């Protein structure tokens, strides 16, 4: 019986919150409504298809890059980067929705801000703005703890110097945003982007 119900996954979703069975799929997308009439609209989250150096004018600069990627992929809404600097962090810059965060294809990542920051995630954040799985380059710049607050390690305010907190896009526990050891500010990494 469950197998038959899962055939309707793209329409009404299947799976459960207990981690058994397929991930839950939310039919509503990116602030456009859908799903239950009274339920909050889901918010899209993705990892950037591009990788960047650790040099940003500010977290707002990274927000702009997320917005550009979302627009190029045809996603509506306003997007911000999961990135902290000396001035702000996701804990101060992000809205705190009650509805789910979903991949661009609708798979639920977390149940709202509380689910995102309390963890673990329901699925990894390794799908990009086109809903393609990222197969190369598994690190993302964050400078951010799992609760959305600054870690204090942000490549010296994103000038490319010093050390950095980064995440592994394949992880669902707190390592998605903060690996146990700080990394170097060299090379290229992804950004996490969240609809507001």
C-alpha angles and dihedrals in degrees: 000000000000090000090057091048091052091059085074093055095117091052107039105000131241138210126067143258092249093077094250120123127005120337116271114262120209115211095204116084138207103331092312094115122236128136118063113002092231097041120100113257114258121249121226120234128182144161114247117260087217127067121220139197118249092260116106128153086228141319086280088061088056089048088058092052090053090050092052093050092048092049092049089052092050095250115148126215136051119300132199133189122247090236134124130208136165091285106041149357137194087270090064103026103043130080113235107231124191092208123084128280107230139185113251088264092055103258109144115246098177140345101253129300092313092055092044096052100035093048165169100154117233091230133002123273094236101119119098132221091279090052091250119142114247108237101173130046108026102190129094129194110239117144081198139115122225091263091059097254125125117273092205091237105100107138089272093305092325096303091127095252132115125004135324144205109234136172137225111236092211095060128092100189123071090295089080086081106014124034115201094253128044118246136217122269095235129104129022132303139172130254126229112228126199131190114234 
